[in-house]
Structures are given as C-alpha cells and as structure tokens.
Amino acid sequence: MSKLAIIEQLEAKRDAARLGGGQRRIDAQHAKGKLTARERLEVLLDEDSFEELDMYVEHNCIDFGMDEQHIPGDGVVTGSGTINGRLVYVFSQDFTVYGGAVSERHAMKICKIMDIAMKVGAPVIGLNDSGGARIQEGVASLGGYAEIFQRNVLASGVVPQISVIMGPCAGGAVYSPAMTDFIFMVKDSSFMFVTGPDVVKTVTNEVVTQEELGGAVTHTTKSGVADVAFENDIEALLAVRDFVDFLPASNKEPVPERPSADPWDRVEESLDTLIPANANQPYDMHELIRKVVDEGDFFEVQPAHAGNILCGFGRVEGKTVGIIANQPMVLAGVLDINSSKKAGRFVRFCDAFEIPIVTFVDVPGFLPGTAQEHSGIIKHGAKLLFAYAEATVPKITVITRKAYGGAYDVMASKHLRGDLNYAWPTAEIAVMGAKGAVEIIFRGKTPEEIAQKTKEYEDRFANPFVAASKGFIDEVIQPHSTRKRIALGLRKLRNKALENPWKKHDNIPL
C-alpha cells in the first residue's frame, strides 16, 4: 500500500470514529437536548487541547451477531486535555454507539486513562451517558465494570475524580460515580438508579418515573447522592471548568493559586451587625462566607441537600480553602444525620488533598427525636466528629453565635486539634441554652427564681470569655476583621506539619 493510501485510510478511519453511531443517532441525541460525546469534550476542555487515545479500539465480541458490527472507539471517547491550562484526563461515553453500553474494550479504554492519570497526578473527569452493561458480552462486560471500580478506589484521595451524569447511569454502572469525589447531574436528561422503574414495579408494585426514582432533583435534594443539578449539558460542563480550578492536580501538588485584587485585610463593617439581637432569629450564613472569601466567589456543593450545613470552596489570598458552616436559616443550624454525612465527607476530601478548612459555627446541638435516633444519629454524627479529628490540614474555626453541647466539640473545636479557634463577641459556648440548663440545675424552684437564675446563667455563659479563659478559644475577634484574621492564620499555617499515628487505614464509623 502506498504512503498516500495509508494516510487516506487513516483519515477515513478517523472520520468513521468521529461519526460514532452515525448522523441519525447524533440527530436523536440533539433532539433530546443533549450534546454528543465529542461536543461535550469541546465545551469542557480548552480549545484544541484534547488529545484522543484509543480512537480505533473495537469490541471483541462474536456472539449475537456482534462480529458483523464494529464501530471504532466502541462507545467511549477517551484522552486528555487542559482546563484553563491545567492537565486533566477525560472519558466521555457515546450514547450513539450501542447506547454507550460498556463492553470489555470500552472499560479497558477508561481504565487506561485512569492508570495514566494516577501515574502523572492529574484529575479524572468522567462524562457518563450509558445504557449499562453490553448484554451481548455477558460477564466480560461485568468484569470491565469491576476493573473500573477497582481503579476508582485506588485513585480515591490520590487524584480528584469528578463524575458528570449526562444521560442514563443504571445498575452496576452507578457504583463508579458513587466512589468518585463529586457528582454533577443534568435536570430532565440524566438519572441514576440501581434498579429501574420496571423492576421496581415488578418487585414492590411501586409505580415511579425515571425522574422521580433517580433524576437530578431527587439525587441533589432527597438522597444526597449527587452534588449539584444543572439545567443543561453546557451549564454543567462550564461549572466543571470553574470547579476544577479550585482543586489541586493530585495529593502531592499544592492547591492552585489565582491572582486576586481583593485585599487580604479588607474590613467588612457590615459583619458587626450580622447577628440579630434576638438569639432565636436566624441570619444567612452565606453572607458571612461571601464577605470573607476572595471576590465573594463561593462554589457550594450539595446546596439543595441538608441545607442546615453549608459546604464548598472559596479562595483566600488566591488559594483554595474548604468552608463548612452551620446555616441558622435551616432547622436553626442543628446537626442531624444528613448534615453530618454531607460535611464529614467534605472534610475528608479537603484533608486528603491538603486543602485548609475554615469552619463557621452557629450550632444549637444535635436534632432530637426518634426518627434521628432510630436512623443512627449516633453513628452518623460520629462521622463528622471523626473526620474533623483525623484531619491534619490547617483548621481555622470561627464561632459566631451558639456552640452548645456535643455539637460544640464536633465543629472543629480546639480539642479536635483546631489550629486557630476564634469567637465573635456574640458567641455563646455552653453545654446547653440557659433556660434548659437552669430548669435542670434548679428543678422545683419558683418561676421567679428560675427567671433570675436564667439571667445569671446567661451572664456567665452567653459569651465567649469562659471558654477563652480556659484557652479553648484563642482570641475573641471583631466580626469586621474576620477575613483579615483568617488570611493571616492561613499564612502562618502554610507549613504546618502534623501526622497521625501509622496505621493501614482507620475504621471510620460507617
């Protein structure tokens, strides 16, 4: 074969791979409001940065007439590219080819880029859009899934892993995204479930739509399986670009730094009046977070799930910080099962990737009730406690108002190796609220005596000075200087060295 003919053959093969399942199927994908696998990568990655691998890989199945049908690429586009100039590895499942179903070779392609990402230390981003295992291949397809699962586990805590669900993701396929660090979904076009609506109806007689069972809204509100739901493919992919900017490339790399014109010592006078005069009146903790971080830029994760705690990333002096904050606007900011799990996992992600943790505390305690106790609040609450206690990254805590009972301990207290523990003058640090405490200590006293003792208890404990006198609070700070104090603290803690005792791994209370 002449040189020219080989080049022509190469171009023909490339064209065939780029066409995937053909124009008719591409049109069908567009008709559903979805982009194709390659269009998604064009939006996600910097222009002309994508370098494809395994474009010519084909399946090796000979059963059920499969040997007569070969489409190069085998239903997944894999390779690397850059996001704002930083290297990432990507796979994008192609629903136009066999419905994006996973074959042995399809899985092998995904495993290859995960292996390279681990070697070089770069994030892995998976765009999921697949009908599941390729049934014609049987157990070989299942083996492919398990190969991917194994790599998700080994990569966990080594390189950031992000899953974007942009179509169906069902059966065993859901467990790969479940083990990655963050999951983004698209409303009305993506869903995740272990068993679909038909099986559910057969087994339990429940009639449910795909959307209700495992759509983006379900998983970002009720189950907490996914982090954020977006309106369409483009919005989701652009959000991933923003999000990756906060993350280090691997657990050996420092957090990225972005030049910021926002002064580190910016004074925010309005914070002095953030806390209402009435102790039972809520205020929005988002306001404090936005006024502390650079340019008010806060990327919240799981904003629609367990709203009584806020988690997300911001920057201080251009460097990423993880932020956790009780939210008085929802359930008065109490800790419960969902908020403990949400924040516990976020703390562990930050710790794994050396992202400093800033905690804003306004917590009246744990949520009482049989529903919480019977669902295991003891074990679930312990997850957050465990995560904060094992974390060795810089930890800065600011108590704005209430810090009562065991919840005071859990929220990155000095006793859990908090590096800098600050309180606002409005902070109340006590075992419980004054009224409840006095009713226990002075049981059987007259209402007048109770009222007088309540005032005495408030005078004694409804301030940060008792805790400060014991060294549990390092300094009582003015609210307006919160950003300045955090920025200085993070500078000082940059070279913090702390190691936990050697162990194979811990046994977190799951």
Residue, then its C-alpha position, 0 to 999 in steps of 0.5 A: m500500500s502506498k504512503l498516500a493510501i495509508i494516510e487516506q485510510l487513516e483519515a477515513k478511519r478517523d472520520a468513521a470514529r468521529l461519526g460514532g453511531g452515525q448522523r441519525r443517532i447524533d440527530a436523536q441525541h440533539a433532539k433530546g437536548k443533549l450534546t454528543a460525546r465529542e461536543r461535550l469534550e469541546v465545551l469542557l476542555d480548552e480549545d484544541s487541547f484534547e488529545e484522543l487515545d484509543m480512537y480505533v479500539e473495537h469490541n471483541c465480541i462474536d456472539f449475537g451477531m456482534d462480529e458483523q458490527h464494529i464501530p471504532g472507539d466502541g462507545v467511549v471517547t477517551g484522552s486528555g486535555t487542559i482546563n484553563g491550562r491545567l492537565v486533566y484526563v477525560f472519558s466521555q461515553d457515546f450514547t450513539v454507539y450501542g447506547g454507550a453500553v460498556s463492553e470489555r474494550h470500552a472499560m479497558k479504554i477508561c481504565k487506561i486513562m485512569d492508570i495514566a492519570m494516577k501515574v502523572g497526578a492529574p484529575v479524572i473527569g468522567l462524562n457518563d451517558s450509558g445504557g449499562a452493561r453490553i448484554q451481548e458480552g455477558v460477564a466480560s462486560l461485568g468484569g470491565y465494570a469491576e476493573i473500573f471500580q477497582r481503579n476508582v478506589l485506588a485513585s480515591g484521595v490520590v487524584p480528584q475524580i469528578s463524575v458528570i451524569m449526562g444521560p442514563c447511569a443504571g445498575g452496576a454502572v452507578y457504583s463508579p460515580a458513587m466512589t468518585d469525589f463529586i457528582f454533577m447531574v443534568k435536570d430532565s436528561s440524566f438519572m441514576f438508579v440501581t434498579g429501574p422503574d420496571v423492576v421496581k414495579t415488578v418487585t414492590n408494585e411501586v409505580v415511579t418515573q425515571e425522574e422521580l426514582g433517580g433524576a437530578v432533583t431527587h439525587t441533589t435534594k432527597s438522597g444526597v447522592a449527587d452534588v449539584a443539578f444543572e439545567n443543561d449539558i453546557e451549564a454543567l460542563l462550564a461549572v466543571r471548568d470553574f470547579v476544577d480550578f479550585l482543586p489541586a492536580s493530585n495529593k502531592e501538588p499544592v492547591p492552585e493559586r489565582p491572582s486576586a485584587d481583593p485585599w487580604d485585610r479588607v474590613e467588612e463593617s457590615l459583619d458587626t451587625l450580622i447577628p440579630a439581637n434576638a438569639n432565636q432569629p436566624y441570619d444567612m450564613h452565606e453572607l458571612i462566607r461571601k464577605v470573607v472569601d476572595e471576590g465573594d466567589f463561593f462554589e457550594v456543593q450539595p446546596a439543595h441537600a441538608g441545607n442546615i450545613l453549608c459546604g464548598f470552596g472559596r479562595v483566600e489570598g488566591k488559594t483554595v480553602g474548604i468552608i463548612a458552616n452551620q446555616p441558622m436559616v435551616l432547622a436553626g443550624v442543628l446537626d442531624i444525620n444528613s448534615s453530618k454525612k454531607a460535611g464529614r465527607f467534605v472534610r475528608f476530601c479537603d484533608a486528603f488533598e491538603i486543602p485548609i478548612v475554615t469552619f463557621v459555627d452557629v450550632p444549637g446541638f444535635l436534632p432530637g427525636t426518634a426518627q434521628e435516633h432510630s436512623g443512627i444519629i449516633k453513628h452518623g454524627a460520629k462521622l463528622l466528629f471523626a473526620y474533623a479529628e483525623a484531619t491534619v490540614p490547617k483548621i481555622t474555626v470561627i464561632t459566631r453565635k451558639a456552640y452548645g453541647g456535643a455539637y460544640d466539640v464536633m465543629a472543629s473545636k480546639h480539642l479536635r486539634g483546631d489550629l486557630n479557634y476564634a469567637w465573635p463577641t456574640a458567641e455563646i459556648a455552653v453545654m446547653g441554652a440557659k433556660g434548659a440548663v437552669e430548669i435542670i440545675f434548679r428543678g422545683k424552684t419558683p418561676e421567679e427564681i428560675a427567671q433570675k437564675t436564667k439571667e445569671y446563667e446567661d451572664r456567665f455563659a452567653n459569651p465567649f470569655v469562659a471558654a477563652s479563659k480556659g484557652f479553648i478559644d484563642e482570641v475573641i475577634q471583631p466580626h469586621s476583621t474576620r477575613k483579615r484574621i483568617a488570611l493571616g492564620l492561613r499564612k502562618l499555617r502554610n507549613k504546618a506539619l502534623e501526622n497521625p499515628w501509622k496505621k493501614h487505614d482507620n475504621i471510620p464509623l460507617 
